[in-house]
Amino acid sequence: MAYSFTEKKRIRKDFGKLPKVMEVPYLLAIQLDSYRKFLQHDKSADERFEEGLEAAFRS
């Protein structure tokens, strides 16, 4: 197959061989932990600080 002049000069980068830089975190777990902290899910109603959603409900 004959290539045109443009096809011969086309520069292609192949990033498929780069090593892994870091492990990708499990993003769903990060979101769930953040949401539980926002709701203050681990505290009873009397122990919750007035911040986040609790502050909105008490205002």
Backbone as ProteinMPNN parsed JSONL, in Angstrom:
{"seq_chain_A": "MAYSFTEKKRIRKDFGKLPKVMEVPYLLAIQLDSYRKFLQHDKSADERFEEGLEAAFRS", "coords_chain_A": {"N_chain_A": [[0.85, -1.184, 0.0], [0.647, 2.132, -0.884], [1.718, 5.087, 0.662], [0.611, 8.444, 1.17], [2.245, 11.679, 0.945], [1.551, 13.203, 3.201], [0.687, 11.25, 4.995], [3.05, 9.888, 5.444], [4.543, 11.749, 6.845], [3.147, 12.173, 9.148], [3.039, 12.51, 12.586], [2.855, 10.313, 15.202], [1.953, 9.756, 18.495], [2.557, 7.41, 21.002], [1.24, 6.537, 23.902], [0.893, 4.276, 25.313], [2.802, 2.748, 26.569], [3.759, 3.871, 28.861], [4.844, 3.856, 32.259], [2.938, 2.998, 35.237], [2.019, 5.665, 37.287], [0.802, 6.15, 39.726], [-1.408, 4.402, 41.965], [-4.828, 4.25, 41.233], [-7.297, 5.65, 43.242], [-10.205, 4.243, 44.91], [-12.889, 5.779, 43.964], [-15.619, 5.925, 44.583], [-15.778, 5.075, 47.241], [-14.463, 7.174, 48.502], [-16.255, 9.28, 48.025], [-18.531, 8.333, 49.414], [-17.566, 8.226, 52.068], [-17.07, 10.948, 52.494], [-19.674, 11.972, 52.289], [-20.901, 10.729, 54.475], [-19.488, 11.952, 56.555], [-20.349, 14.568, 56.154], [-23.075, 14.305, 56.779], [-22.76, 13.641, 59.405], [-22.996, 11.018, 60.288], [-22.065, 9.09, 62.077], [-22.58, 9.98, 64.616], [-24.798, 10.615, 67.377], [-27.986, 12.376, 67.481], [-27.818, 14.359, 69.435], [-25.099, 14.75, 69.789], [-24.081, 15.932, 67.534], [-22.282, 18.379, 65.669], [-22.895, 21.839, 64.896], [-22.684, 22.153, 61.899], [-22.363, 21.904, 58.345], [-24.94, 19.906, 57.009], [-26.429, 19.683, 59.318], [-26.328, 22.243, 60.464], [-27.854, 23.626, 58.608], [-30.368, 22.492, 59.03], [-30.913, 23.288, 61.652], [-31.101, 26.02, 61.543]], "CA_chain_A": [[0.0, 0.0, 0.0], [1.434, 3.353, -0.994], [1.275, 6.153, 1.557], [0.768, 9.794, 0.637], [3.271, 12.469, 1.615], [1.031, 13.589, 4.515], [0.674, 10.075, 5.859], [4.43, 9.559, 5.791], [5.061, 12.758, 7.768], [2.273, 12.277, 10.319], [3.696, 12.101, 13.829], [1.908, 9.67, 16.116], [2.473, 9.515, 19.832], [2.009, 6.218, 21.632], [1.383, 6.65, 25.346], [0.495, 2.997, 25.879], [3.905, 2.066, 27.233], [4.201, 4.622, 30.03], [4.612, 3.108, 33.503], [1.929, 3.553, 36.142], [2.586, 6.657, 38.19], [0.226, 5.893, 41.048], [-2.616, 3.594, 41.966], [-6.036, 5.07, 41.213], [-8.114, 5.326, 44.415], [-11.593, 3.859, 44.695], [-13.526, 7.087, 44.099], [-16.927, 5.797, 45.218], [-15.553, 5.012, 48.685], [-14.122, 8.53, 48.941], [-17.498, 10.052, 48.027], [-19.394, 7.849, 50.493], [-16.994, 8.687, 53.337], [-17.294, 12.387, 52.579], [-21.1, 12.204, 52.535], [-21.164, 10.327, 55.869], [-18.961, 13.023, 57.41], [-21.242, 15.707, 55.967], [-24.296, 14.023, 57.535], [-22.376, 13.286, 60.767], [-23.723, 9.756, 60.395], [-21.562, 8.279, 63.179], [-22.906, 10.623, 65.898], [-26.231, 10.711, 67.669], [-28.533, 13.71, 67.194], [-27.37, 15.311, 70.462], [-23.648, 14.934, 69.714], [-23.687, 16.525, 66.257], [-21.86, 19.777, 65.639], [-23.71, 22.663, 63.995], [-21.968, 22.416, 60.654], [-22.873, 21.108, 57.232], [-26.385, 19.739, 56.899], [-27.019, 19.914, 60.643], [-26.481, 23.694, 60.61], [-28.978, 24.042, 57.768], [-31.611, 22.061, 59.668], [-31.144, 24.008, 62.916], [-31.216, 27.471, 61.343]], "C_chain_A": [[0.892, 1.242, 0.0], [0.833, 4.425, -0.092], [1.493, 7.507, 0.889], [1.855, 10.517, 1.425], [2.835, 12.837, 3.03], [1.047, 12.409, 5.479], [2.08, 9.668, 6.288], [4.975, 10.502, 6.856], [4.238, 12.888, 9.053], [3.004, 11.727, 11.551], [2.63, 11.528, 14.761], [2.612, 9.408, 17.438], [1.796, 8.28, 20.398], [2.283, 6.311, 23.125], [1.057, 5.334, 26.044], [1.582, 2.308, 26.677], [4.433, 2.824, 28.446], [3.933, 3.816, 31.295], [3.525, 3.772, 34.344], [2.609, 4.504, 37.115], [2.094, 6.416, 39.606], [-1.014, 5.029, 40.893], [-3.824, 4.516, 42.032], [-6.904, 4.684, 42.408], [-9.536, 4.949, 44.02], [-12.447, 5.087, 44.996], [-14.886, 7.012, 44.772], [-16.784, 5.756, 46.733], [-15.218, 6.396, 49.242], [-15.382, 9.389, 49.018], [-18.418, 9.63, 49.17], [-18.883, 8.296, 51.856], [-17.235, 10.178, 53.541], [-18.751, 12.701, 52.912], [-21.472, 11.813, 53.962], [-20.645, 11.374, 56.851], [-19.858, 14.253, 57.34], [-22.527, 15.522, 56.765], [-24.033, 13.806, 59.017], [-23.106, 11.999, 61.16], [-23.305, 8.939, 61.614], [-21.879, 8.858, 64.556], [-24.412, 10.622, 66.114], [-26.688, 12.153, 67.448], [-28.047, 14.753, 68.198], [-25.883, 15.636, 70.347], [-23.191, 15.669, 68.455], [-23.305, 17.99, 66.408], [-22.766, 20.539, 64.686], [-22.865, 23.079, 62.795], [-22.548, 21.515, 59.577], [-24.389, 21.075, 57.206], [-27.085, 20.012, 58.225], [-27.241, 21.408, 60.878], [-27.652, 24.199, 59.779], [-30.309, 23.662, 58.405], [-31.93, 22.862, 60.929], [-31.321, 25.509, 62.726], [-32.649, 27.875, 61.09]], "O_chain_A": [[1.799, 1.356, 0.825], [-0.378, 4.645, -0.076], [2.447, 7.688, 0.133], [2.326, 10.022, 2.448], [3.642, 12.792, 3.959], [1.387, 12.566, 6.652], [2.266, 9.155, 7.392], [5.788, 10.092, 7.685], [4.612, 13.644, 9.949], [3.517, 10.608, 11.535], [1.633, 12.184, 15.064], [3.732, 8.897, 17.473], [0.58, 8.131, 20.279], [3.426, 6.18, 23.561], [0.957, 5.303, 27.27], [1.293, 1.358, 27.404], [5.464, 2.444, 29.003], [2.897, 3.158, 31.395], [3.232, 4.957, 34.18], [3.647, 4.183, 37.693], [2.865, 6.47, 40.564], [-1.594, 4.943, 39.81], [-3.834, 5.469, 42.812], [-7.22, 3.506, 42.577], [-10.007, 5.292, 42.936], [-12.698, 5.398, 46.161], [-15.273, 7.95, 45.469], [-17.597, 6.349, 47.441], [-15.651, 6.743, 50.341], [-15.557, 10.145, 49.973], [-19.021, 10.481, 49.825], [-19.671, 8.7, 52.711], [-17.567, 10.612, 54.644], [-19.031, 13.587, 53.718], [-22.277, 12.496, 54.596], [-21.289, 11.652, 57.862], [-20.098, 14.907, 58.355], [-23.021, 16.476, 57.367], [-24.973, 13.788, 59.812], [-23.738, 11.912, 62.213], [-24.109, 8.168, 62.138], [-21.483, 8.278, 65.567], [-25.194, 10.627, 65.163], [-25.863, 13.046, 67.252], [-27.881, 15.919, 67.839], [-25.458, 16.709, 70.775], [-22.01, 15.993, 68.334], [-23.919, 18.737, 67.17], [-23.342, 19.952, 63.77], [-22.398, 24.215, 62.704], [-23.154, 20.486, 59.875], [-25.042, 22.106, 57.365], [-28.208, 20.515, 58.247], [-28.265, 21.789, 61.447], [-28.366, 25.107, 60.204], [-31.273, 24.424, 58.33], [-33.1, 23.089, 61.236], [-31.665, 26.205, 63.682], [-32.932, 29.058, 60.901]]}, "name": "protein", "num_of_chains": 1, "seq": "MAYSFTEKKRIRKDFGKLPKVMEVPYLLAIQLDSYRKFLQHDKSADERFEEGLEAAFRS"}
